[in-house]
Structure formats: C-alpha cells, structure tokens
Amino acid sequence: MSLQQDLYKAMLAVLPQQHPDKELETFYRLIRDYPRRGGKLLRGQFVLLSALAHGGSVEAAMPVAVALELFQNWVLIHDDIEDGSEERRGEKALHRQVGMPIALNVGDALHIYMWQVLLGLKLEYKDAIAQEFLTMIHRTSEGQHLDLSWVEARRFDISEAEYLQMVSLKTAYYTVISPLRLGAWCAGKEPHQDFEPLGKALGIGFQIRDDVLNLLPSKTYGKEFAGDLYEGKRTLILAYLFSQLNSAEKRQLETYLAKEREQKNSEETTEILGLINKYKALDYAQKVADDHAQTGLELLINALAPLPEQGRVNELTGLLESLAKRNT
C-alpha cells in the first residue's frame, strides 16, 4: 500500500468504532465522519516523508502523522462552523448535517484523540514534538482570529501585507513548517533552521492558490465554488481588487461583502466575479503564489540536500511542489 493508504488506515484505527449505547455509537460515527472522507492527507504524508528523508522509519513517524491529520480534521470542523461553510470534501459540512452544537463537540472530541495519540509516543524527541504541536496550534488560531475578526469588523481595507501575515500564521505552520520539523524529530534529528522561512513561503503559495481555485469552477475541488465570496473571506484577490476599482465599484463590492451569507444571491456573486475577471485579480494572485512557491522550493532543495535518503527527498520535494502549484 502507499503511504497515503497506510496513513488513512492508521488514522481510522485510533478512532472509536462501537459502543453499546446507540446514541454514543452515533457519536463515534460522527467522530469518524471527516476522517472517513479522507482528503489528500498531504500534511501527514509530509511528516512521513520528512522522517524517511532524515533516515527514520514509517513505524516511528506514523503516530505523529496520524495526530497531525486528526488536528486537520477537528480544525476543519470548527472552521466550517466559523465560516458558515456548506460543503467539505464533496459532502455537506458536518454542522449542516447535525447542527452546530453537535458538530462543535465532535471537533472537540477529535482534538482529544489527537492528544491521546501524542501522549502515547515513545520517541526520544516526544517533548519537542508536543511543543511543536502547541506552537502550531497557537499560530493557526492566531491566523484564524485575524481572518475572522476582519469579517466580523467588516473591514475592507486589508492590505496585501496583512493578508500575507494572516496566511503565514493560519496555513504555513500546520501545512509545511510543522510537518517538516515533526518528521525530523521522529527520525531523531534536529530540524533544519530554514524549515520556517521555506515553510512560510510554500504555505503562502498554497493558500493563495487555494483562494484562486475557490473561484474557478471545478468538479474535483473539495469545497463550494465561490464559497469564499459567500463567506466574505478577505483574500489577496480582494485586496488587489480593491486597489484597482473605481469608487462606484468599491461601493458595490463593499455592499456585497457586508451582507450575511444568506442575503447574497448568485446574480450578485456573478457580478463580483465579473469584476475579478475584469481587473485580472486571479492572474495577479497566481503570480504572487508562484513567486512564493518558487522561493520556498529553492530553500527546500538546499535544506534537504544533505539528508541521507535522497529518494525520499525527491518524493517530498515533488509532493510539496504539487501542493504549491496544484490545480485541484
């Protein structure tokens, strides 16, 4: 089996399966819901490939990779609630199925299972691994706060620099920086000092590309088309667009973004997409994403060059490159 398949099986194996109480068995099914949907499991694979590239083993790194994927899943449940999302990985978001209180509790449960896995580690660097998870959660929640607070305050003057700071916190740590560091520690090695700057560059490139993909119709993209517009997400695309619009168009965009999700209709959204296309905001955002991805990949190649398992280095580099330049 592939690393992805092994990781998927290992993740589901640590989650509860059965309970004599019928309602708690339903709860267990909900706990497995987002993990069952799978996704690409890229972050966990980055942990495994980083460990292998550093000379470690899948067996030692697998629990840490599982814990990271459990983190990803409980954060997604909470994120979907906070954003009012409709879909996740091609299915209804959990809170749209069972309501916000139950979905929130399911996310909390997955958080607990994450720590259960980490507390059971027998690795030499288990304390460093736990600390990395704490750092990752701190940075991710800080970035999420910035993202949510801008929407709540109805701020439309988000600059490109502010956006880049937000995504370097919200996305870069748990997507690239922490997986690379965790893999090194799983192999009993100290992480390279450049994992942070290269991870920020790659994470920024990934998130901008994700924002672009959200506004491109696709059958393989796992989230709702134009969901970022319905949710009023502040993105680099909108930051650039605001800098290009005339006063009447700015008022139109501000009026649209200030509305609650349920107040926005498809006709208005199509008009905003028209403005995005008119000013080539997607092209601009993609150029910024490409520049960050290229910077990150160059640093990555240099950082991984001394590692003992260059075959695994090539796999890791290829997977990170596909993440930063992905089409789905």
C-alpha positions as CSV (number, residue, x, y, z in Angstrom):
1,M,0.0,0.0,0.0
2,S,1.0,3.6,-0.4
3,L,1.9,6.0,2.4
4,Q,-1.4,7.7,1.9
5,Q,-3.4,4.4,2.3
6,D,-1.3,3.4,5.3
7,L,-2.0,6.7,6.9
8,Y,-5.7,6.6,6.2
9,K,-6.0,3.2,7.8
10,A,-3.9,4.2,10.8
11,M,-5.9,7.3,11.4
12,L,-9.3,5.5,11.4
13,A,-7.8,2.8,13.6
14,V,-7.2,5.2,16.5
15,L,-10.8,6.4,16.5
16,P,-13.7,4.7,18.3
17,Q,-15.8,2.2,16.4
18,Q,-18.6,0.7,18.6
19,H,-20.5,1.5,21.8
20,P,-23.4,-0.4,23.4
21,D,-25.2,2.9,23.8
22,K,-26.9,3.6,20.5
23,E,-26.5,7.4,20.7
24,L,-22.9,7.1,21.6
25,E,-22.3,4.8,18.7
26,T,-23.8,7.6,16.6
27,F,-21.4,10.0,18.2
28,Y,-18.5,7.7,17.3
29,R,-19.7,7.6,13.7
30,L,-19.7,11.4,13.6
31,I,-16.2,11.4,15.0
32,R,-15.1,9.3,12.1
33,D,-17.0,11.4,9.5
34,Y,-14.4,13.9,8.4
35,P,-11.5,11.4,8.7
36,R,-13.5,8.9,6.7
37,R,-13.9,11.5,3.9
38,G,-10.1,11.2,3.6
39,G,-8.9,14.2,1.5
40,K,-5.4,14.0,0.3
41,L,-3.8,13.5,3.7
42,L,-0.9,15.6,2.5
43,R,0.2,17.0,5.8
44,G,0.6,13.6,7.4
45,Q,2.4,12.4,4.3
46,F,4.9,15.3,4.7
47,V,5.6,14.1,8.2
48,L,6.3,10.5,7.0
49,L,8.4,11.6,4.0
50,S,10.4,14.1,6.1
51,A,11.1,11.3,8.7
52,L,12.1,8.9,5.9
53,A,14.3,11.5,4.3
54,H,16.1,12.1,7.6
55,G,16.8,8.4,7.9
56,G,13.8,7.5,10.1
57,S,11.1,4.9,9.8
58,V,7.4,4.9,8.9
59,E,6.6,3.0,12.2
60,A,8.1,5.7,14.4
61,A,6.6,8.6,12.4
62,M,3.1,7.2,11.8
63,P,1.5,8.1,15.1
64,V,2.7,11.7,14.7
65,A,1.4,11.8,11.1
66,V,-1.9,10.5,12.4
67,A,-2.0,13.1,15.2
68,L,-1.5,15.9,12.6
69,E,-4.3,14.6,10.4
70,L,-6.6,14.5,13.5
71,F,-5.6,18.1,14.1
72,Q,-6.5,18.9,10.5
73,N,-9.9,17.3,10.9
74,W,-11.0,18.9,14.1
75,V,-9.8,22.3,12.8
76,L,-11.8,21.8,9.6
77,I,-15.0,21.1,11.6
78,H,-14.5,24.3,13.6
79,D,-13.5,26.3,10.6
80,D,-16.6,25.2,8.7
81,I,-18.8,26.3,11.6
82,E,-17.0,29.7,11.9
83,D,-17.2,30.3,8.2
84,G,-20.8,29.1,7.7
85,S,-19.5,26.7,5.0
86,E,-21.9,24.5,3.1
87,E,-19.5,21.7,1.9
88,R,-16.4,19.8,2.8
89,R,-14.7,17.2,0.7
90,G,-17.7,16.9,-1.6
91,E,-20.2,16.3,1.1
92,K,-22.3,18.5,3.4
93,A,-20.3,20.2,6.1
94,L,-20.9,18.4,9.4
95,H,-22.8,21.3,11.1
96,R,-25.1,21.4,8.1
97,Q,-26.0,17.8,8.8
98,V,-26.3,17.7,12.6
99,G,-26.3,21.3,13.8
100,M,-23.6,23.5,15.2
101,P,-23.6,22.3,18.9
102,I,-23.1,18.6,18.0
103,A,-20.6,19.3,15.3
104,L,-18.6,21.6,17.7
105,N,-18.5,18.7,20.2
106,V,-17.3,16.3,17.5
107,G,-14.4,18.6,16.7
108,D,-13.6,18.8,20.4
109,A,-13.6,15.0,20.6
110,L,-11.1,14.7,17.7
111,H,-8.9,17.3,19.4
112,I,-8.8,14.9,22.4
113,Y,-7.9,11.9,20.3
114,M,-5.1,13.9,18.8
115,W,-3.6,14.5,22.2
116,Q,-4.2,10.9,23.2
117,V,-2.0,9.8,20.3
118,L,0.7,12.3,21.2
119,L,0.7,11.4,24.9
120,G,1.4,7.7,23.9
121,L,4.5,8.5,22.0
122,K,7.7,6.6,23.0
123,L,10.1,8.7,20.8
124,E,13.3,10.4,22.0
125,Y,12.1,13.8,21.0
126,K,8.5,13.4,22.2
127,D,8.7,16.6,24.3
128,A,9.8,18.6,21.2
129,I,7.0,17.0,19.2
130,A,4.4,18.0,21.8
131,Q,5.9,21.5,21.9
132,E,5.7,21.7,18.1
133,F,2.0,20.9,18.2
134,L,1.5,23.6,20.8
135,T,3.3,26.1,18.6
136,M,1.4,25.0,15.5
137,I,-2.0,25.4,17.3
138,H,-1.1,28.8,18.7
139,R,0.0,30.1,15.3
140,T,-3.0,28.6,13.5
141,S,-5.5,30.1,16.0
142,E,-3.8,33.5,15.7
143,G,-4.2,33.4,12.0
144,Q,-7.8,32.3,12.2
145,H,-8.5,35.1,14.6
146,L,-7.2,37.7,12.1
147,D,-9.2,36.1,9.3
148,L,-12.5,36.0,11.4
149,S,-12.0,39.4,13.0
150,W,-11.7,41.2,9.7
151,V,-15.0,39.7,8.6
152,E,-16.7,40.5,11.9
153,A,-15.5,44.1,11.9
154,R,-16.5,44.5,8.2
155,R,-13.0,45.6,7.4
156,F,-12.5,46.0,3.7
157,D,-9.1,47.8,3.8
158,I,-7.0,44.6,4.3
159,S,-3.6,45.2,2.7
160,E,-1.5,42.6,0.9
161,A,1.0,42.6,3.8
162,E,-1.8,41.9,6.3
163,Y,-3.1,39.1,4.2
164,L,0.3,37.5,3.9
165,Q,0.9,37.7,7.7
166,M,-2.5,36.1,8.3
167,V,-1.9,33.1,6.0
168,S,1.7,32.6,7.2
169,L,0.1,32.0,10.6
170,K,-3.1,30.2,9.7
171,T,-1.8,28.0,6.9
172,A,2.0,27.8,6.8
173,Y,2.7,26.3,10.2
174,Y,0.4,23.3,10.1
175,T,0.8,22.7,6.3
176,V,4.5,22.8,5.9
177,I,6.7,24.1,8.8
178,S,5.5,21.8,11.5
179,P,5.2,18.6,9.3
180,L,8.9,19.1,8.2
181,R,10.1,19.7,11.7
182,L,8.0,16.8,13.1
183,G,9.4,14.4,10.6
184,A,13.0,15.3,11.6
185,W,12.2,14.8,15.3
186,C,10.6,11.4,14.5
187,A,13.9,10.4,12.9
188,G,15.8,11.6,16.0
189,K,17.3,14.6,14.2
190,E,17.2,18.4,14.8
191,P,15.1,20.2,12.1
192,H,16.9,22.5,9.6
193,Q,16.7,26.2,10.6
194,D,15.3,27.0,7.1
195,F,12.2,24.9,7.6
196,E,10.4,28.0,8.9
197,P,11.2,30.5,6.1
198,L,10.7,27.9,3.4
199,G,7.5,26.7,5.0
200,K,6.1,30.2,5.2
201,A,6.8,30.8,1.5
202,L,5.3,27.4,0.5
203,G,2.4,27.8,2.8
204,I,1.6,31.3,1.5
205,G,1.8,30.0,-2.1
206,F,-0.5,27.1,-1.2
207,Q,-3.1,29.3,0.4
208,I,-3.2,31.9,-2.4
209,R,-3.6,29.1,-4.9
210,D,-6.4,27.7,-2.8
211,D,-8.1,31.1,-2.9
212,V,-7.7,31.2,-6.6
213,L,-9.1,27.6,-7.1
214,N,-12.2,28.6,-5.0
215,L,-13.2,31.0,-7.7
216,L,-12.6,28.6,-10.6
217,P,-15.4,26.0,-11.3
218,S,-14.1,22.5,-10.8
219,K,-15.6,19.1,-10.2
220,T,-12.5,17.9,-8.2
221,Y,-12.1,20.9,-5.9
222,G,-13.3,19.8,-2.5
223,K,-15.1,23.0,-1.4
224,E,-18.1,25.0,-2.6
225,F,-17.4,27.1,-5.7
226,A,-17.1,30.8,-4.7
227,G,-17.6,29.9,-1.1
228,D,-15.0,32.5,-0.1
229,L,-17.2,35.2,-1.6
230,Y,-20.3,34.0,0.1
231,E,-18.4,33.8,3.4
232,G,-16.9,37.3,2.9
233,K,-13.3,35.9,3.2
234,R,-10.6,38.6,2.9
235,T,-8.1,37.3,0.4
236,L,-5.2,38.6,-1.7
237,I,-7.6,38.5,-4.6
238,L,-9.9,41.0,-2.9
239,A,-7.0,43.1,-1.5
240,Y,-5.7,43.6,-5.1
241,L,-9.2,44.1,-6.5
242,F,-10.0,46.9,-4.0
243,S,-6.8,48.7,-5.2
244,Q,-8.0,48.6,-8.8
245,L,-11.7,49.5,-8.5
246,N,-13.3,52.9,-9.1
247,S,-15.4,54.4,-6.4
248,A,-18.7,53.1,-7.6
249,E,-17.3,49.5,-8.0
250,K,-15.7,49.7,-4.5
251,R,-19.1,50.6,-3.0
252,Q,-20.7,47.7,-4.9
253,L,-18.1,45.2,-3.6
254,E,-18.3,46.6,0.0
255,T,-22.1,46.4,0.0
256,Y,-21.9,42.7,-1.2
257,L,-19.2,41.7,1.3
258,A,-21.1,43.4,4.2
259,K,-24.1,41.2,3.7
260,E,-24.6,37.9,5.6
261,R,-24.2,34.8,3.6
262,E,-27.9,34.1,3.3
263,Q,-28.5,37.6,1.9
264,K,-26.2,37.1,-1.1
265,N,-27.6,35.7,-4.3
266,S,-26.0,34.1,-7.3
267,E,-26.7,37.1,-9.5
268,E,-24.7,39.4,-7.2
269,T,-21.9,36.9,-6.8
270,T,-21.7,36.6,-10.6
271,E,-21.3,40.4,-10.8
272,I,-18.4,40.3,-8.3
273,L,-16.8,37.5,-10.3
274,G,-17.1,39.7,-13.3
275,L,-15.1,42.5,-11.5
276,I,-12.5,40.0,-10.5
277,N,-12.1,38.9,-14.1
278,K,-12.2,42.5,-15.4
279,Y,-9.2,43.5,-13.3
280,K,-7.4,40.2,-13.7
281,A,-7.2,39.7,-9.9
282,L,-6.8,36.0,-10.2
283,D,-3.8,36.4,-12.5
284,Y,-2.2,38.8,-10.0
285,A,-2.8,36.4,-7.1
286,Q,-1.5,33.5,-9.0
287,K,1.7,35.4,-9.9
288,V,2.3,36.2,-6.2
289,A,1.6,32.5,-5.3
290,D,4.1,31.3,-8.0
291,D,6.8,33.7,-6.7
292,H,6.4,32.5,-3.1
293,A,6.3,28.8,-4.2
294,Q,9.5,29.2,-6.2
295,T,11.3,30.9,-3.3
296,G,10.1,28.1,-0.9
297,L,11.2,25.3,-3.3
298,E,14.6,26.8,-3.8
299,L,15.1,26.9,0.0
300,L,13.7,23.4,0.4
301,I,16.1,21.9,-2.1
302,N,19.1,23.4,-0.3
303,A,17.8,22.4,3.2
304,L,17.2,18.8,2.1
305,A,20.4,18.3,0.0
306,P,22.5,16.9,2.9
307,L,19.9,14.3,4.0
308,P,20.8,10.6,3.7
309,E,17.7,9.3,1.8
310,Q,17.7,11.3,-1.4
311,G,15.0,9.1,-3.0
312,R,12.6,10.2,-0.2
313,V,13.8,13.8,-0.5
314,N,12.7,13.7,-4.2
315,E,9.3,12.4,-3.2
316,L,8.9,15.0,-0.5
317,T,10.0,17.8,-2.8
318,G,7.7,16.6,-5.6
319,L,4.7,16.5,-3.2
320,L,5.4,19.9,-1.8
321,E,5.8,21.3,-5.3
322,S,2.4,19.8,-6.3
323,L,0.8,21.3,-3.3
324,A,2.1,24.8,-4.1
325,K,1.2,24.6,-7.8
326,R,-1.8,22.4,-7.6
327,N,-4.8,22.5,-9.9
328,T,-7.4,20.8,-7.7
